[in-house]
Amino acid sequence: MVKNERLKALLSAGYFPEELPPPFTTVDFAKYRKSIGAAWARLENYPNYPKTSPERFSIPKASDWRRELAIVNPIAQYHVAKLISDDWQQINKHLSSCSFGVEHISIKSGETRAVPSPDFRLVSLRHSEISAIHNHALVADISRFYGTLYTHAIPWALHKKVWAKDNLNTAAYEASLGARLDKAVRKGQDNQTIGIPVGPDTSRIIAEIVAVAIDARVQEQLNLAADSIVRNVDDWYIGFDNAGLAEEAIAVLSASARDYELEVHPEKTKVVNAFSEVQPVWPTAMRQITISSDLLNQTKTIDHFFAQAFYYASIYKEQNVLRFAVSLLRSVDILMVNWHQFETYLLKIARSNATTIPMVVHLFALYDSKNFPVKKDRVAKLIKDVIARSGPSAAHYEIAWTLFLAKMLRITLPVDWVQPVTRLESSICALILLDMREMGLIDGEFDVSLWTQAMTVEGLNSNMWLVAYEADLKGWLKPQVAGFSRAHPYFAVLRERNVSFYDKERELKNVRRSKPKKPSDAFLRHVAALQSIEPDELDAEELLNDWVNFAHYYQGH
């Protein structure tokens, strides 16, 4: 893949976090990348482009904690992606130098994401293989890896820490890829040096750069066999023949992480007996529960399925049982006579576990399109309650997806229900709400002053850049000063090309998918090597059936 194609992939399928509702898109930005880059390069004082702030988008996890994703300003994200695309050969050489990663990171085109997610089937297989040849294993991860990653550690990892410190402030250092990446990342987060944005695929690559450097430090001291260790992003799994060696390795891994200003998570770092590392039974048990297509039996099997889902969720609280359970429903054909019963469970599960809301939205949209009798008053009550509960804590994910549910089902909301949304510094929630207003789905007028205040030249560099730009582009809000986006030298280039980051026509992809995604190339290569055959000789269909449970188990973590 050439530089320009790598850049296209990173900007079209690796920019916005994948957790956003469907209307949010960067396809236009990627489409005009060459002309945008050329126009920016002609600006006065370039490449000293302005520092910007990202928007924070809070999402729930399986347990009672949350993660903040970043929606990076396009000025900053373009330059980070451009550096990685242009210097991929150097980065790739570093990533190949000493990596225990479960699979080699690559940039792909035509995929859902530019950098594919780890294949958890391969992670599971590698854990099992290590447990088969060792009595004990060290399980460890980095505490808040992305959130605490020191940006200056990027040049340390790429060029060695000693060299970076000895050459600091020299022309050689400033010209190095690590220093340029460090600066580009900081420019996208108001020059902050602590943390990298969670969401863009470029951050996944940067995190891997640092993780590989930690791998190298660990290997220097422990000299581990390749079949005794595996790392999945920031999770290490290392096999040892006795517990004492494993305990000693904790100090080595901790020191290696600290060398890059990172800390091993004390609560998640432990030495385990190999025999204790077994896969949980609930994924297999849930998959074996079949919801019947028979009129007489479907009611009973629906009850049984959800009863078991809630039962396992109550036992395995740290694992996302309910999310897995809802994913299984994509291949089920519910009879119209049983819709009310099924709908009741969907509403209950959405209230119980916020991570299930997008899949619940998909199912409601699917059955509504088939003219099933969706009780929109009950769905509206869910939307009202989610907004009321999530507004004060700025739980953006829940609000955005339930507003999108209202948009999909054409449910009109009373204006007082959405008042909490108007107090949020969230372009994601704001744009969906403004879209609904344009569609006539909000009964009454709501306060937009918080968002219009951001509609200035300075606001386009702020965390509210997306609503400031997009609401002006679409004419959804009236700025205090007309033409402000054309007065911003960088965003004017986007306006000239009518680049949009919100496509109101984009809805949901077909969710009738009964099988998980195909095994990764790395997984196929690994299994083929075990069998001494070529990867294309494997039966991928059979592998899907064998390993599906592992994928869903790890996705729940």
LINFENJO-V811113 format. One line per field, one symbol per residue. psi: psi as a letter, one per 30 degrees, with the letter a starting at -180 (. if undefined). burial: + if it has 9 or more other ideal C-beta (glycine too) atoms within 8 Angstrom, else -. A space follows every 10 residues. Layout:
psi = ???
burial = ???
//
This chain:
psi = kleeeeeeee feggdkkffl lefklgeeee egeeeeeeee fflkgkgill klklkkjkll leahllkjlk jkkfeeeeee eeeeeeheee eeeeffeikg kflkklkllg lekejklkjf eeeeeeeeee ffglflkkkl lkjheefgkk fffeeeeegk eeeeefgkgl eeeffleeee eeeeeeffhh gkfjllkkek feeeeeeeee eeeeeeeeee ffikkeggkk kjcgjkjkkl fleeeeeefe eeeeeeeffg hlkkjefgkl klkeffilkl feeeeeffjk jkfkeefeee feeeeeeeee eeefeiffki eeeeeeefff gkjkkefgee eeeeeeeeee eejfffeeee eeeeeefefg hlikjfeeee eeeeeeeeef eeghieeeee eeeeeeeegh kkkkefegef efgkijeeee eeeeeeeefg gkjlklkgee efffileeff fafgeeeeee eeefgfljle jkgefffjee feeeefghkk gjjffkbklk gijfklllkl eeeeeeeeee ghlkeffkje eeeeeegeee eeeeff.
burial = ---+++++++ +++++++-++ ++++++-+++ -++--++-++ --+--+--+- ++++++++++ -+-----+++ ++++++++++ +++++-++-+ +--++---++ +++-+-+++- +-++++-+++ ++++++++++ +--+-+++++ +++-++++++ +++++++++- ---+--+--- --++-+++++ ++-++++++- ----++++++ ++++++++++ +++++++++- -+-+---+++ ++++++++++ --+-++--++ -+++++++++ +++++--++- ++-+--+--- -++-+++-+- +------++- ++++++-+++ -++--+--++ ++++++++++ ---++--++- +++-++++++ -+++++++++ ++++++++-- -+-+---+++ -+++++++++ +--+++++++ +++++++++- +-+-+-++++ ++-+-+++++ +++++++--- ++---+-+-+ ++-+++--++ ++-+++++++ +++--++-+- ---++--+-+ +++++-+-++ ++-----+-- +-------++ -+++++++-- ----+--+-+ --++--++++ ++++++-
//
